[in-house]
Amino acid sequence: MGESEGKRGSFEESEEKSVVDSLAPSNPESPLTSVPSDDGFPERYLKREEEDQSFLVCREAPNIKVAVQRGLSVSASSALKYDSGTIFLDGAAQGAPFLDSEKDIYNLDHHEGCVRLFTVSTCEQAYILLRKGLNLKESEWKVLANDPDLDTVLAIWLLLNHKRVENPDEGEILSNLVPLVRLQGLIDVHGMDLKEMSCLPAHIFEKTENRIEKLRERELSLKREGLWEEVDLLEYTLEVLREIDRMIYSPIHFTDFKIVDELARVKIGEKSIAVICRSELGIYEVEEHLKALHDKRLGIIVLERSEKAYTLRQVDLFLPINLQRIYSVLNLRDGAVTDTNRWGGSDIIGGSPRLSGTALQQHEIAAAIADVFQKPAATEILSRLAVACISTIACLIGGWTLTLFWSRPAEAFVAGFAAFSVICLLLFAQPYHRMYGVRSPVGRDWGFLFGLAVIGAALGGSWFPVAIETRGAIQEPLLTFFLALLLPFSAELLFRGVIHGLLSEKLSSQRASGRWFVSWPVIISSLFYAAVSFLYLIPRRSGLLAFPWLPALDDFTLLALSSVGLMLFGLACGMARERSESLAAPILFHWLAVGLVAIWLLS
């Protein structure tokens, strides 16, 4: 058998609540009504799809996923390599039953590597683990099974209902459950011979035996008709789970039941989570419900009110980052955002753009929250730096290559460099074009940085075409004017567009009207800008202006002033790009800087 590897608008709270309560959920395939079915039992179990894999979840234990895959069988050594929080049931892992509490990997079985006569069944093992304190409330769990016989389905039911099973005060529940688990366990291990070992009173024994027969009725019928191998195992498991509910519980147990469907869960920090969910309930009712499920782990709630409308609520006020930072990242990634239609609100409650809703999908919102809280791995930063290097080299090679086929090398280089810069920007900006500055500028405070850009340009920090590097008349004014526009334009596309965008996906940056600071994307993109200027533009004098208005300078002083000018200009353009959230601002700075110096040269 084969092995399977593990795998802005502002909000006032009262306004927000009225909007939330007036909107219904968007997905008609997922019932969200809290009204129970005709017999008083709500729909607690759901079948879901994720990454081409089907699994079951219980609304009361959304952190547990159950996969029932026909023929699944992994070796004991492979099982121990699965992700933490994996539970194998009844033969899904070959070999003896084991408990690895350090890794939180468990194999509940009574077939191989054990004396079957002395080993309790899978469902009994699950019951004992829960009553002995197995903590399924924290972290994520995955339950793997390969055949939904009653022993296995009872074990699945126990794990999904662990919060009710663990409570010994639930006398009615236990009085219905324990006989069922005990008798089925005896039958599964020993057959029909030792049923008296259940020690059940006759009337309870008969009632329990009838329940087992009813639960197994469809399984046996399908097997007799030769249809067992064709049945949808998850659908079958769902049916049996619901039938067990009706045997163990009564409708009174669900009078306060609320339906909140968790769509995604994101780890934020060491001990907290953000939950993205859907419900017809208001945000505060959802908060109460999720607190009961996740206790102190619950940090942030993202409630889907309709397909494009979400409410954000910070439950844990002691998180190191509040919602403002999340709004800024979402505004950069959301294509529906405009100057007056943005993610925003207070530090503890807010939501998606009010006019249009969001263009982001659930997984994109989850990824944005994760990126805010989780420090990026060194490999992620290094890989993006590598892509930035490759993009820069590609633009330079594109410019140099074109000089081989054009008699005017300066114009050829500019054309080639510009073409490849546009290609790179189009390639990388597809998912989140706003993050790469492909939008109109917002705010006004970025204009304060123009003075710094002029100083940097005066020290040689901006890119010029060769034709205006000397004072006097220009022989080809139209071509020179075109180059004076195209060269700065292409530089900003590459350095403040592509490179800055690649880094700002993982590193924090400024936002419009936010606090002032110099971000790592600005620093690194400025270093790239300076490096390319030194490596090519200064030696070839194809675009960088020296200092004709200053007295003659030695090479060292020229180098030092050029370094200062390039970094000042790069920092000014980078910060303007962040505070305007647009490439238009640094492009405008570069054009104006070129124009001011050109006016001086030609005067």
C-alpha positions, 0 to 999 in steps of 0.5 A: 500500500502506498504512503501519504505524506503529511501535509478607511472608511471610519467606523463608529461601533454603533453604525458598524453593528447595525450594518452587520446585523442587516446583511446576510451571508453570501454563500448559499451552500453553507447554511448559517441559520441558527434555527435547528432542523425539524427534530431540534438538532442543528447542522453541526458537521460540514464537509469542506474542500481545501487545496483539492482535499476534502475533510470534515469539520464540526462547528464546535471544534473548528480546529480539528479536520477529519480526512477519511481516505480509502486505502490510506496506510502509512508506515509507523516511521512515516507517521512519526514524521507527520505534522504535529497535531496528527491523529491516526485511527484504526489502521491508517498508520501501520504498526502498534498504537503509540502516543507521542505527546512531545510531537502530539502525534497519536496512533489509536489502533488495535490491529498490528503490533499489539495483543488484540485480546488485551487492547481496547478498541479505537473508540475506547482509546479515544474516550480514555485519552479525552477523559485523561486530559488530551488537550484538543482546544489549542493548536490545529489537529488533523484526524486521518482514517481509511475506513469509516466502520462504526469503531472509527466513526465513534472515535471521530465523533468523540474527538469532534465532541471533546468539549462535551465529552470532557465535562463529567457533569454532563451526566445525561450525555455520558449515560448515553455515550459510555454504554455505546462506546463500551459495547461497540468496543467489545464487539469490534475487538472480540466479536459477539462472544464477550458482550457480557463484559460490558456489565450493562443492565439488561434494559440498557444493554438491549437499548445500546445493542439496538443503537449499534445495529441501527448505526451499522445498518447502512454499512452492512447493506452497502457491503452486502450489495457490493457498493461499499467501495463506491460510497463517498466515505465523507458523506457516509461518515457525516450521516453516521455522526449526525445519527450518533448526535441524535442518540447521545444528545437531546434538542435541549443541549442546542438551545443556545447553539450559534452557527459561526463558520470558521473560514480560515485561522491565522496564527498571530504571535506565539499564543494568539490567533486571528479567525476569519468567519462567516455568520448572520450574527452581529460581531459582538455575538460572534465574539462571544461565541468564538471566545467560548471556543478559543478562550484567550487564544482569540486575538482578532476576528474577521467577520464576513458580512457579505461576499465583499464586506468584512468587519475586523474586531481586535479582541485581545487589546494587548496584541503588539500590533493594532488594526491600523497596521492591518488596514494599511497592508490591506489598503496596499493589496486591495484593488478596490481601494480608492482615496475615499474608499478604504479599509479603516476604523478605530484601533479595535474595530473597523472594516472593508471599503464601504462603497465598493467592498473589498476585491480581496479573497478570504485567503488574501486577507488571511495572508495579509494579517499573517504578514503583519504579525509574523516576522518574515523568515530570512529565506523569504527576504533573501529570495526577494533580494535575489529576484530584485537582483535578477530583475535589475540585471535583466533591465541592464542587459536589455539596455546593453543588448539593444546598443549592439543593434543601434548606432546611438548607444545612449538612446538604445540603452535608455530604450532597452532599460525602459522596456525591461523595467515595464515588463518586470513591473507588469510581471510582478504587480499582477496580484497586488498592483497597489503594492507596487505603486500602480495607482494615482497618488493619495494624500499631500504630505509626500510633497514635503520630500521634494526639497530633499530630492532637489538636494540629492539631485544637485549632488548628482543623484538623478539620472540625465541623458548625455545630451544635456550634461554640458552647458549650451544649446541642444542639437536634438531638443525633441529627442533629448526631451524624450530621453529626459523623461524616459530615463527617470521614468524607467529608473523609478519603475524598477527601483521604486516599483519592482524592487520596493514592491517585492520587499514591501510584501514582507517588510513594513512600510509607511502609508498615506497620512501615517507616522514618518519613518524610513522603511527597509524597502526604501533603504534597500531600493535606494541602495540598488539605485545607487549601486546601478548608478555606480556600476554603469552610469558613472563609468559610461556617463550615459545618465548620471550628472557630475557637478559642473557648477562646482569647482574641480573635484578630486575623484574621492570627493566626487565619489563621496558627494555622488554617494550622498546625492544618490542615497538622498535622492533615492530615500526622498523618492522612496518615501514619497512613493510610500506616503503617496502609495503611488509611483507617480510621486517619485516619477514626478520628483525625478522629472522635476529634478532633471528639469531644474538642473537642466534649466541651470545648465542651459541658462 
